[in-house]
Amino acid sequence: MKRVLSLISFFAICIGILAQQTTVRQHGTATQLVVDGAPYLIIGGETSNSAASSPDDIARCFAHLHRMGLNTVLVPNYWDLFEPVEGQYDFSLVDAVINEARRNDLRVVYLWFGAWKNSMSCYAPEWFKVDYKRFPRAHTKAGKPLEIASAFSENVFKADNRAFEAWLRHLKEVDGERGTVLMVQIENEIGMLEDARDYSPEAVKQYQSAVPQELMTFLKKNRQTLHPQLKARLDSLGTEKLKNPTWGEAFGTDVYGDEYFTAYYYARYVERMAQSVKAIYPLPVYVNAAMNSRGRKPGQYPAAGPLAHLKDIWHAAAPSLLCLAPDLYDSGFTSWTRQYALPDNPLFIPEIRRSEANGAQACYVFAEHDAISFSPFAIEDGPDSPDYKPTQAYAMLRSLMPIITERQGQGQMHGLYFDGTLQKGQDPSGNEAVERIIHEDGMKITCRHFFTLPWDPRATDGTPWPVAGAMLIRLNKYEYLLAGNGVVVQFENEGERQIQKKLGEDGFVEAGTNQRTTEDQWSGARRIGIAYCDQVEVASDGSLKYLRRLNGDQDHQGRHIRIGVDDWQILHVKLYEYK
């Protein structure tokens, strides 16, 4: 928490001096961007790699994104196009991005595709690539040179950072007063492939040297809050008792020990670039990570990037970063988000696989984890239709932004996410894929996938259950908003003892399942009822606008509230107690 507060103080002071629009603040336990004086959620999308490489593509793409309802676009600046000749900079694409963003009511998070993009140096200029003696490559243990610039080369850093600084100075000049650009991502998915560390001569020299004392001091000071994987390794090696250990002595000589070494030097490289941002145009900065998924080992995945299990190394070596951000393309969405939504690392999702599930995913992370950003990749390839589910969700989320941001960090929101992977004949009770139970204010709130109700034939005819998700927002003890898609929510007092009976298609208990048992004896507790359920919209000032009353079939005559899988709605429910 101290690290988060110090970062926020740094950004608030530096950005305030320049009167730039983006600041960072702590709101309860949440870290928030503040844009134009109001807290801001990045309801965004990242363009595919080539979508901003020509002015015509930028204009066409940004107009589409405006129609999709984004408020922010994440877009690359390519080093090879920015500095095609060493020392000569072409600002035309940068200006096109800023101008088209303004024209289409979009803000920009800018990505620097410099020395590394997805580990490789594919966006480095040709003059850099061919001069491998001046700008050396990383090497495998076998001595094979890779298409990866060595992070241990000062020449590599100076060339990369010189172009980066020229770009920052231009951004400050053309956008310093408008604040179209909100944040900067340094590099893209840094990581070492084939081996977990670089075996070039300078890298080997550093590996054989003592671990920098500032890292050892950081690890000792933060021993109790280290990632469990790192803490277990240090404990097993007795690292804390060693004086001036080498990297192998302190972290081990296997690929995992190699990864800690590499992570430190990647992070130091990034921190030096972050210092350039601080000196020239102090926007918030972050880095993104390709995931260590599918059972792969370091080097099989891009080793040493800003991954969750390496967070302490990155925080020690790159303290100026706002966060380490995950790029999510694998299954296990809720598990991945939990790994990155930490007290010392606010959740920022710069990339996620574009799909119909994105709206439900966005609802979940903004409510459950107080996320700063949600951004599907290759967003411009999404359907240009108002019926596209993520487009509908984004419109809803933009209207809800004042309500969401007011309650972030206050413990007043819950994210619901059901991927619908219920096996045939499986009991939904306790299955995270279709059910979540929340205990709050003496109430048991049971939230389920809409298809756990039997009324839609797609629930039982073998149709795959679509992903569903929503946010449940507590306005006060007896008042909630439910906003999202494909969920049903039931409210009970904790003292109630309900026997769940199978419902028929008409909504009543199925024949043969209503026999009274001794378990049905009433406990005498007070019950929770639904006073009313209204469908609402949110006005620009954050107030609720009544649309219609849903106290009949739509809430099963007061038994629950629900939103169908084909709908995106905001429901306002008022509860009461009776006995």
Secondary structure as UniProt FT lines:
FT   HELIX           2..18
FT   STRAND          23..27
FT   TURN            28..29
FT   STRAND          30..35
FT   TURN            36..37
FT   STRAND          38..40
FT   STRAND          42..46
FT   TURN            49..52
FT   HELIX           55..68
FT   STRAND          72..78
FT   HELIX           79..82
FT   TURN            86..87
FT   HELIX           92..103
FT   TURN            104..105
FT   STRAND          107..117
FT   TURN            118..119
FT   TURN            122..123
FT   HELIX           126..130
FT   TURN            132..134
FT   STRAND          137..139
FT   TURN            141..142
FT   STRAND          145..149
FT   TURN            151..152
FT   HELIX           154..175
FT   TURN            176..178
FT   STRAND          181..188
FT   HELIX           201..207
FT   HELIX           213..221
FT   HELIX           223..225
FT   HELIX           228..237
FT   HELIX           239..241
FT   HELIX           247..251
FT   HELIX           255..280
FT   STRAND          285..290
FT   TURN            294..295
FT   TURN            299..300
FT   HELIX           308..310
FT   HELIX           311..317
FT   TURN            319..320
FT   STRAND          323..328
FT   HELIX           333..340
FT   TURN            343..344
FT   STRAND          348..349
FT   STRAND          351..352
FT   TURN            356..357
FT   HELIX           358..368
FT   STRAND          373..374
FT   HELIX           379..381
FT   TURN            386..387
FT   HELIX           389..407
FT   TURN            408..411
FT   STRAND          413..418
FT   TURN            424..425
FT   TURN            429..430
FT   TURN            432..434
FT   STRAND          435..440
FT   TURN            441..442
FT   STRAND          443..449
FT   HELIX           450..452
FT   HELIX           457..459
FT   STRAND          468..476
FT   TURN            477..478
FT   STRAND          479..485
FT   STRAND          487..493
FT   TURN            494..495
FT   TURN            505..506
FT   TURN            511..512
FT   HELIX           518..520
FT   STRAND          527..538
FT   TURN            540..541
FT   STRAND          544..549
FT   HELIX           553..555
FT   TURN            556..559
FT   STRAND          561..563
FT   TURN            565..566
FT   STRAND          569..578
//
